């Protein structure tokens, strides 16, 4: 699996990270699964969508492809839980940030993973990854009505300010989510371990230098979470240049 990075993505992130305009927390929530089409080929399909499953959204089909760029390797007996991010670009150049959690459903034997995805207009991986964890929990342990109640409650929230915490209450239980105080530095909230263990110092410096001169870089990895983490770290390293 490969990911693409160019330096203008860094500038877009930083121009939006500290914005004051009140915008809803997310735009779209999807649960994407795989099904066998025949001839050994798999195809992704949307099993849950909020808002309404029946609304037309040209991005939904693209999101399913980002959730399963490696769909041919499933079903699988075991796989690590993966959380990663991606970016979709609209016709007018505006970008929508996607966050995805993939995991195998409970059970034994070969199974197809389930992908939980959130589309939003803000880059904040630590915040949305925690929301995805809560969403996956309700999908596996609650009714669809309770899942919808949870994601609807999240939809009523605005995107928090740096360091701000908000709480969503459901069935007598409170869920607290905090946006890191990322107004001054991104490096404090980025997982550096992945890129440091995946690449040597020479390659990290080469990536840093290439980003400074606005070269295009392609990252490749067998694991989507590793790919996503390395790209996020590369973005953070360039700030505030």
Buried (B, 14 or more C-beta within 10 A) or exposed (E): BEBEBEBEBBEBBBEBBEEEEEEBBBBBBBBBBBEEEEEEEBEBEBBBBBBEEEEEBEBBEBBBEBBBBEBEEBBEEEBEEBBBBBBBEEEEEEBBBBBBBBBBEEEEEEBBBBBBBBBBBBBBBBBBBBBBEBBBBBBEEBEEEBBBBBBBBBBEBEBBEEEEEBEBEBEEEEBEBBBBEBEEEBEEBBBEEBBEEBBEEEEBEBBEEBBEEEEEBEBEBEBBBBBBBBBBBBBBBBBEE
